[in-house]
């Protein structure tokens, strides 16, 4: 089984699985005579991409902006709040339980409210993505900053190290694996948040487009939209993984 | 010997308070450590030996009695003159071994070029040449603890405090590390206070053994170990070694 663990063969298997899924999809549609409005074939889906009337590029730009914008906002706010909490135990004691409660609110349920408050468009959808992505980042970062062996603390204290040294040399690098585990979860949630936002109220974006073409049972375009949303999500997730690979030593990574 | 003791403890007392409850951690510790000695503190859990290390490191204040370290002509600076080794290696996962060893030098703001050279020499001393650029996860538990010993020596402290440093290692590695520690001690000339549960380890390593008993925590005995140096493993079977270990077993009520 050692061969399975080598990088090259893992990639091979991954590619085989993906190609296999597309082939199975093709065979299912072709051999099963599945109507196009129920499930289009891979070619029909690709053909939709070639039709300029869908405005793919501008819709990708809109949805991408919402996802990446909401995500970056969540990353900034989440990490910043977690830092504030580690520096002030009073603020942490006051706000962390509150945030845990707020986290229990299904963010999707806030959608109609966000529309009431901010009308509809890119900004409220960015807020949707943000509101759903911020909690995992905040909570894992706060946890990562707290996880410090008491004896390591003794070591730094015995050398009369400053609070700042403790933070920069031990706490923050120690929290990085946790931050990344939160960032990975958040990247998936941000995509969901932006698309749900577009479903609830929007005049642009891939989610909005899906509702438009749904009316005419244009399933190939819906498939393509889902595919493109997935690709945007994969791009975001891939960037997070890459960054983790650059910044976090292998053994320290949290799965 | 007319030499002045490096550490002088007289009637040292330590009380921990949790709410209204008082817990006597050390009732009356009185012993001296001469420069260059390796003193073993042995006793069961909760006998106050780790607390005593924290007092020696300056991390905790004592509540009574006298603690004097160093001399008027050569005063003791608790920030620079203490090296600490704990039961866990506590290496930072994201730092290479050499950079882990350099941590105290960084915190103390020592000149880094000189410290780097010293760190390399120390890694050679503890038998880790060639592992400078590895990450902790690439090293076995025993090797990680060697790196932790090098880290404790990098700022050239006058006193090294070890809190059950080999307690988590398997029996064979532990024997090997005992011999290594004796060699490192001889070559570095440091004064070492070594806390352990292991009775035979305490006798084998120590120039002197201080015995603590629990419930209530108190110092029960303090005697020199008159075995030749360098010590060898076959000394553990000689008669005098047995006399010493039986003396400790008796004090701890195990005979």
Interface residues (C-beta under 8 A of the other chain):
Chain A: X149 X151 X152 X154 X155 X156 X157 X158 X159 X160 X161 X165 X169 X170 X173 X174 X176 X248 X249 X250 X251 X252
Chain B: X54 X57 X58 X59 X78 X79 X80 X82 X84 X86 X88 X90 X92 X93 X94 X103 X104 X106 X107 X108 X135 X136 X137 X155
